[in-house]
Amino acid sequence: KHTTNTDGDGSEIYMYFHAGNLPDRCIAHVNRHWVAVRDGAIWDTWDSRGKRLRKLRGYVCLREDD
């Protein structure tokens, strides 16, 4: 699913890697990395939280979870 929109003046609006921006179960794409999200929790072998916001490049999920 695309995570970038444009507002009225044509500038891009990004979504960020945050629980409120994702379905409960999905695989999220952040910069050079994929992260599993299950029931709102991050399932990852690498600490993908970081100290700054990360742009959400996109995500995939089952159609019924969307």
Phi, psi and chi 1 to 4 in degrees:
 res  aa     phi    psi   chi1   chi2   chi3   chi4
   1 LYS       -  139.0 -175.6  167.8 -175.1  169.2
   2 HIS   -71.7  143.5  -67.5  -74.4      -      -
   3 THR  -121.7   15.7   58.0      -      -      -
   4 THR  -120.3  131.5  -55.4      -      -      -
   5 ASN  -123.6  168.6  -66.9  -40.4      -      -
   6 THR  -119.9  146.3   54.9      -      -      -
   7 ASP   -93.5 -172.1   61.9    4.9      -      -
   8 GLY   -58.8  -32.0      -      -      -      -
   9 ASP   -94.0    8.0   65.1   -3.4      -      -
  10 GLY    90.7   -3.0      -      -      -      -
  11 SER   -79.1  149.4   59.9      -      -      -
  12 GLU   -81.7  142.9  -67.7 -176.5  -23.2      -
  13 ILE  -117.2  124.0  -59.0  170.3      -      -
  14 TYR  -101.3  151.1  -63.8  100.3      -      -
  15 MET   -97.4  150.0  -70.3  177.0   64.4      -
  16 TYR  -115.0  157.2  -69.2   95.4      -      -
  17 PHE   -68.8   96.1 -176.8   60.1      -      -
  18 HIS  -152.5  146.8 -173.4  -89.0      -      -
  19 ALA   -56.1  -34.6      -      -      -      -
  20 GLY   -68.9  -15.4      -      -      -      -
  21 ASN  -100.0    3.5  -66.8  -24.4      -      -
  22 LEU  -128.5  152.7  -63.4  167.1      -      -
  23 PRO   -66.8  165.1  -13.2   22.4      -      -
  24 ASP   -61.6  -33.6  -75.9  -19.9      -      -
  25 ARG  -130.3  117.7  -70.0  178.7  179.9 -129.6
  26 CYS  -165.5  176.2   68.8      -      -      -
  27 ILE  -118.6  115.2  -59.7  172.9      -      -
  28 ALA   -95.8  143.7      -      -      -      -
  29 HIS  -108.2  112.5 -177.6 -150.4      -      -
  30 VAL  -109.9  175.0  -67.1      -      -      -
  31 ASN   -50.8  115.2 -170.2   26.8      -      -
  32 ARG    56.8   27.0  -60.9 -178.1  -59.8  151.4
  33 HIS  -158.7  144.8 -169.8   67.0      -      -
  34 TRP  -112.4  139.5  -69.8   88.5      -      -
  35 VAL  -129.7  129.7 -178.9      -      -      -
  36 ALA   -83.1  135.8      -      -      -      -
  37 VAL  -122.3  122.2  177.6      -      -      -
  38 ARG  -129.4  121.3 -177.1  174.4  171.8 -168.4
  39 ASP    52.5   38.5  -61.2  -33.0      -      -
  40 GLY    81.8   -2.6      -      -      -      -
  41 ALA  -105.2  146.0      -      -      -      -
  42 ILE   -80.8  128.8  -63.9  171.7      -      -
  43 TRP  -117.3  104.5  -71.9   68.4      -      -
  44 ASP  -150.7  150.3 -160.3   -7.2      -      -
  45 THR   -86.7   -7.1   56.4      -      -      -
  46 TRP  -127.6  142.6  177.4   66.8      -      -
  47 ASP   -73.3   99.0 -174.8    4.5      -      -
  48 SER   -95.0    6.6   52.5      -      -      -
  49 ARG   -68.1  -52.6  -68.9  174.5  -62.5  177.9
  50 GLY    67.3  177.4      -      -      -      -
  51 LYS  -103.4   -7.9  -65.3 -171.5 -179.4 -160.8
  52 ARG  -126.7  163.6   59.4 -175.0  168.2   92.7
  53 LEU   -65.4  141.5  -69.6  175.0      -      -
  54 ARG  -116.5  134.1  -61.2 -175.3   71.4  170.4
  55 LYS   -67.4  137.4  -72.0 -178.4 -175.0  173.9
  56 LEU   -88.1  115.3 -178.3   62.0      -      -
  57 ARG   -77.6  -29.6  -56.6  -76.2 -175.9 -167.1
  58 GLY   165.0  179.9      -      -      -      -
  59 TYR  -156.4  160.1   62.3   85.9      -      -
  60 VAL  -125.4  145.2  -67.0      -      -      -
  61 CYS  -155.5  167.3   61.7      -      -      -
  62 LEU   -68.7  148.1  -66.3  175.8      -      -
  63 ARG   -56.3  -37.5 -166.8  171.6  -66.3 -109.7
  64 GLU   -72.9  -18.6   61.3 -143.6   29.4      -
  65 ASP   -89.6  -10.2  -70.2  -23.8      -      -
  66 ASP   -67.2      - -170.9   13.5      -      -
